[in-house]
């Protein structure tokens, strides 16, 4: 009889990781069965129960015990102190997540062939925090003082506790995400808005789109296994690596960073398929430029746009296409809320947002160094973008060269600094950065300082014309 240990040994992974992968793949048919739940209450109950079951299979019984703590505290704050429930929920949920990071150190567990529920706790933290803030925002009567996201997602009344559990545990997203808003979940469950069966155009069946996403997921896994097997990250600390020339080392680190991303493409594609097959992934209808016929879109659960990440000509655009739902959460609940009304956001808000992202990911020094570097990378990209915009559109060659340099800057800085995210530890991160002479940090800093000294002309204006005028 074949055992889990036999299968895990054949695949070269630990038994806990195999249980997680089995539960993760099972989330697709489990999400599909949600469609047959009879009525709103049954849908909430099924979403909560099936999500808890998947978490139990993936991580063990204690996973649900840990998850219920921030769920109950956040819901209690919503019931007892609406005016401060968002703040209370954020402080407690993030504090408890930090406690879990310290207790379990999931990066160490992953490297040793294990896995724990910290990843699911990360998703849950964002969910309970956004729900509480949206309920708190429902008290604000002055619509002009609200940002667009607050107007769209604020809640006038709280959900029932079973509905809240369904939102938190929703089977297609409990293990790795994506994060979504409580209002969208309630509309979907109650057949409102886009999912109204009485609408002029009924919500379409998602099966064809789901199949394509699953195929994409396993292609991504194949690419990941090939690249990481050919260019192992462990070679960065080998003495032979330092015998190579500078550009050879840079090229190897770029390939390591490029290869590592395909694991996330695989994970996010499968989670997208799970949400999509339940019907929740439907995002509306759109018309193409060449036809008046409307086509269904299933982008609600899309968490990454692979081509726009890998071919980005501006590093400032990457948060729009990488880990999309977390990036949106950070923008709505951290970045925008740190901006004083009437003032423009600056580097401080950007840095604070990236630090929150680093803490959310974990307490490894490599995470913090990477996200601080990413703030510098984005700030440098903004300086570069201003210079690109100053190039006259009629100068075709200069425009293309500007775009190419933006692409080169993004590929270089992103892949060199992401080594901290991959190796996790301070000494290993500094070693990886030192082997390329800290190029991923120094280049953005140089661009930022250059932007302070040499101000770019206005968009499309020739610098010589500006001087003469």
Beta strands, then each sheet from edge to edge (+ up, - down):
strand 1: 284-287
strand 2: 294-297
sheet 1: 1+ 2-
end
